[in-house]
Amino acid sequence: MKRLTFIVISLALAGAVHAGRSCEEKPTDAATLVKSMELAQKTLQALDASGAQMALVARAGQDLSQYNVRYSHMALAWRDHPKGRWLVVHELNECGTAQSSLYNEGLGNFFMDDVFMYETLILIPGQETQQQLVRLLASNTPKRLHDAHYNMLAYPFSTKYQNSNQWVLETLAAASNEPGKIETRAEAQSWLRSVDFTPQTLNIPATTRLGARMFRANIAFDDHPFDRRMAGKIDAVTVDAVARFVRQREPQVQEIVVRGN
């Protein structure tokens, strides 16, 4: 595969970033570091054993159980050559801002960015989808599908904002079509509507929404339909929604859950 030159490689260039976690500044103790690296190693072993070239991987960066959400953040994992290292490509939000960037980094880094629950979900689609994703990542389409205006609860069928799982979903939409058919977010969302993608509905009352909007730069609700918003129904692209969509499209998808110590 060609090198993904369009991705920002160095995390140091963009400052602190996060996706699906609290964004709190706190030191990483030795025990946490060891657990994170052990989970990364187990995930690497599972990916190697699968024989896949491309997979979707998800982590749990914070406790979202009150919203019936288990995993907070998803990325695309790929091998840089048939028996080479595993890398992850994903969208990350810069802490304290409403901006995001794309990153291409080692698998170990994926689990260093704060972990609430030491568990990984791996979804391995069929060979055709894997090959399409490999082809796509070697093009400029993933960059075109990225929007730096970040909103953790972005509405799935609006291009005003984007969250990290939404970028994975829209990239998957492009890979599910002929090359060149989907090159914009509007085209990706139109196709997702046509195949009945169903977002996950989170029940978030008005008081919670107001507090989040006032104190969190990376949360907004103005892209959501007014009636749904007023009823406290917030539709979002979660890991669970993406996983459900993949299972529906590819019943033979291989699903692996890796648990740390």
N, C-alpha and C positions, 0 to 999 in steps of 0.2 A: 504494500500500500504506500502511496505517496505520503510524505510527511505533512501533518496538518498545520501548515504554516499560518493559517488565519487565526489560530487560537492563541490567546495570551498564555505564554508558558510559565512565567515566573509569578508566583503569588506575591512576592515581595514588591512587585511593581504596582500592585493595586491596593495595598494595605490590607486590613482585616476584612475577610469575607465570610459569608455563611449562607446556608440554605437549609431551612427546616430545623433551626436551632435558635437558642435564646439570644445569641450575640453578646453575652456577658463576658467581660474581661476577667479571666481567672487563670491562675497558674495550673499547668498540667502536672499532676504528681506522678511519681514513678509507676505506681500500681495501675493508674489509668492508662499510661503510655503502654505498659506491657499488655494490658487487656485489648487495647486498640490494635496493637501490632499482631497479637495472636488471632484476632478476628480477621484481620487483613490476610494473614497467612492461610487460615482455613478457607477463606473465600478464594484465594489464589489457587489452592489445591483443588477446590470444587470446580473452578473454571477450567483448570488444566485437565481434570478427569473427564469433563463433559465433551471434550474434543471440539468445542465451539470456537469460532473466530470472533464472534460478536455476541454480546448479551446485554440485558438491561439489569442493573443492580440498584438496590435501594437500601437505605440505612434509616435508623430511627434516631433523629437528632434531638427530639424533645418529646415529652409526654403529651400526646394529643388524644388520649383515650376518651376524654369527655366528648369528643366529636366523632367517635368511632373510627379514628384514623390510627393505624398501627405504625406505618412507615412514613417519614416526613419528606424524604428527598430521594430522587431517582437520577441516575446517570447512564450513559452508554459506555460499556466496557468493550475494548477491542484489543486484539493482538497486533503489535506492530509488524510481525511477520509470522508465518505458520507455527513456529515453536518459540517465539520470542516472548517479551515481557507483556504484561497486561497493563493497559492505560485506561483512564476514565476521562470522558469528555462530558462536561456539564456546565450549567449556568449557575453562577454564584452571585449573591447579593453583597455589596459592600456595606459593612456594618454602619448603622446610623444614617443610611441614605436610602434613596429610592432608585438606585442605579445598580446594574449588574454587568458582568462580563462573562465570556466563555473561557473555560480552562481545559487544558489537556495535560493531565498529570498522572503520577504514579498511583497505583492502587492503594498503597500505604497511606498516602496523603488523604484519600477519600475518608478514611476512618480516624484521621487525626483532627478533623474539623468538628470535634465535639460529638459524643455518642451518648444517648440516653439509655438505650437498650442494646446490648451486645448481640445483635442479630442482623443477618443480611438476607434479603430476598433476591434470588437470581432467577430471571426469566430468559430462557433460551429459545428464540423463535426458530422456525424452519430454515433450512439452508438458503432458500431463495431470498427470504427476508434478510438474513444475515449478509448475503452477498450484495443486496441492494443497499443496506446500511453502510457496508464497507465502501461501495462506490460513492455513496452520497457524502461520506465524511472526507473523501479525497477531493471533493468539489467545494465551491463557494456557497452552495445552497444552505448549509447549516448556519453560516454567518448571516446570510440574508434573512433567515428565519428567526434570528435573534433580535430581540428588542431590549435595549438597555433600560427602558422605563419599567422598573421592577415593582410588582405588587404581589405579596404573598398569597393574596386571595383574589387574584385576577379572574375576571369572568372569562370562561372558556371560548365564547364566541364574540369577543371584542378584541381589537388590535391596539387598544389604548395602553394596556400594560401587558406584562408577561411574568409568570412565575417559572421556577426552574423545571417543574414537572411538565408544564405546558410546552416548554421548548422541546423536551424529549418527545412529547406526543406529536407536536407539529412536524418534527423531523421524521418521526415514524410514519406520519401521513405522507410525506414526500417520498419516502422509501417504498411506500405501498403502491405507488403509481409509476407510470412510465417516466423515464428521465426527461426533465424539462416541463412536465405537466404541472408540478407544484413548485413554484419558486418564491412565493410570497406567503405571508401569514394569512392574508384574506383567502387565498386559494386553499391553503391547508384547512382552515376553519370551515370553508364551504364544503370541502370533501368530507370532513368529519361529521358535519350535519347530515350529509347525504347518506352516510352509512350508520347513522343513528348512534354516534358516540354519546354516552350518558355521563355527565359529570357527577361528582359526589355532592350531595346537598348537606351543608352544615347548618345546624340550627344555632344562630347567633343573635341574641336579643339586642334591642336598640341600645341599651346602656353599655353593653360590652362593645358594640360597634363604635359608639361615640368615644369611649376610652381608648380603644385601639387607634382610631383615626387621629386623636389628639396627641398621643404620646409615641406613636410608631410611624416613622417616615415611610416604612416599607409596606404599609397596609392602607388600602383605599377601598371604597365601595361604590364610587360614582360611575363605574363602568357596568354595574349590575342593573338589570331591569328594575324599575321603580317599585312595581307591585311586589315582586319577589323580595326585594330588599326590605320594604316596609313590613312584610310578614316574617322577617327574620330568617328567610331562606336564602342562603348564600351558596351558589353553585360554583364549584372550583375544580381544578384539575389536581387531584391527589394521586399518590402512588397507587392507592386502591383502585381508583377509576381507570388509570392507565393499565394496570394489571388485568382488570376485568375486561377491558377492551381487547387486549392482546389475546386473552383466553377465548373470547368470542370469535375473533378473526382467525385464530390458529388453535383449534382444539387440541392439537398434538404438541403444543408448546411444552418444553421441559421446564419444570418449576422446582427450584432447590431452595431450601431454607437452611442457612448456616448459623449455628449458635456458638457464641464464645463461652468462655468460662465465667 
